[in-house]
Amino acid sequence: MELQGINVLVDGYNLEMVQGTGIKTYGVTLVKALTSLGVNVDLLCSRSSNSIHSFLNEAVFFDIQNTNSRLKTKSIFLAVSQIFYEAKEIPVSDFVIKQDGDFIFDYLANSGKVFNIYDCYKVANSLYKSFQIQTRVRIPKKIDIWHTTYPIPIKINNAKRITTIHDIIPLKLPYTTLDNKKFFFNIINNAIKHSEIILTVSENTKEDILHCFDIQPEKIHVTYQPVIDNSNLVEEDIIPKFLKKYKLKFKKYILFVGAIEPKKNIGRLIDAYSGLDTDMQLVIVGKKGWLWEGEIGKLETIFGKGFTRKIKLLEYVQKKDLIYLYKGAFCFVFPSLYEGFGLPPLEAMSLECPVITSNIASLPEVCGDAALYVDPYNSNDIRQAIERLINDPQMKDQLIEAGKERVRYFSMENYAKKLYDAYSLVI
């Protein structure tokens, strides 16, 4: 089962981010899976080319930059005249992309290259928003497939295109995001029109796409998303010592992992926790997103100024730390209002942490019989599920065992096979 010799270009749209996101994690596992199938994987990135050293590239890329009028005028001319932008090859040694200590280039074949056009993704989105024209990019290498992990309006040479659509949250739950809804609809529509096939991460997302867009069902292929089993990285004897770093006790806290934003429903989780008669802490791990104040602003009102004794807020933590936080938690509660896939519950299961999650969107499909389900719009239902787990050790053990089986279903091997089947249709 190989795709030996196929040249695939993957976008760096999310891979370039310093901190991890769900789509960045997807990009990393996509590169790993493709290279395991014998594919030659290259990346198209959009960093500044002004600096020589990789650490300066990292800094300059994340500075706020103003696009001057001459660049805008040139971009419009190139787009309207349908002239290709020329991508430049960048030495891999000068171009570091990292995910929690995981160097993506470690997974590229010897022939893997990095191509770069400064700000190409920002420019492409801007031009499509204004003129509904795809930005055309020429890669100085034969590319068979251009795989975008987000619906980016860029055309590559004569390459066939595959697009992954993770979810359509801005259209399904418009009040939970800041996205320009019309633009989001248009770039999804454009991706569907110009892609040979669409990959997606759940049957639920496939149904959402079919409901909102004019596309034949056979053009959409569900590959799911793999979960990496990190249980082998845990040293059991140092777990209590490691948790001491965060002033936590083994199995004495309830864990949530995800961005602090309306979609993740942390406000109702806090309401549920406030009604519990327990000495366990609630640990919320995630960066502050849009409208985060509305989600956690009630903490002082409910618990008083000493709420930090009951609830611990941790921003982005490294992969190793997160593994131990999952491993040491009593349970993982994830009452999200919508997920295209929902990787955190599977990550928890891989580390023997029982899961309570929502009974809507893709979460029942992904978690199967390995989770306790709740109505995410009902904080009492969330509270009762946590109480049930506290009072029923046998159920807790059953969920842990079922979780192990669920993780095996979403293995890298199964993902690579689904990816191979989808790619075979295109090549």
Sequence and secondary structure as in RCSB ss.txt:
>XXXX:A:sequence
MELQGINVLVDGYNLEMVQGTGIKTYGVTLVKALTSLGVNVDLLCSRSSNSIHSFLNEAVFFDIQNTNSRLKTKS
IFLAVSQIFYEAKEIPVSDFVIKQDGDFIFDYLANSGKVFNIYDCYKVANSLYKSFQIQTRVRIPKKIDIWHTTY
PIPIKINNAKRITTIHDIIPLKLPYTTLDNKKFFFNIINNAIKHSEIILTVSENTKEDILHCFDIQPEKIHVTYQ
PVIDNSNLVEEDIIPKFLKKYKLKFKKYILFVGAIEPKKNIGRLIDAYSGLDTDMQLVIVGKKGWLWEGEIGKLE
TIFGKGFTRKIKLLEYVQKKDLIYLYKGAFCFVFPSLYEGFGLPPLEAMSLECPVITSNIASLPEVCGDAALYVD
PYNSNDIRQAIERLINDPQMKDQLIEAGKERVRYFSMENYAKKLYDAYSLVI
>XXXX:A:secstr
   TT EEEEE TTTT SS  HHHHHHHHHHHHHHHTT EEEEEE   SS SSHHHHHHHHTS     HHHHHHH
HHHHHTT  EE EEE GGG   EETTEEGGGGS TT  EEE TTHHHHHHHHHHHH   EEEE SS  SEEEESS
   EEETT EEEEEE   HHHHSGGG  S HHHHHHHHHHHHHH SEEEES HHHHHHHHHHS   GGGEEE   
     GGG  GGGHHHHHHTTT  TT EEEEES BSGGGTHHHHHHHHHT     EEEEE  B TTHHHHHTTHH
HHH TTGGGTEEEE S  HHHHHHHHHH SEEEE  S  SS HHHHHHHHTT  EEEESSTTHHHHHTTSEEEE 
TT HHHHHHHHHHHHH HHHHHHHHHHHHHHHHHT HHHHHHHHHHHHHHH 
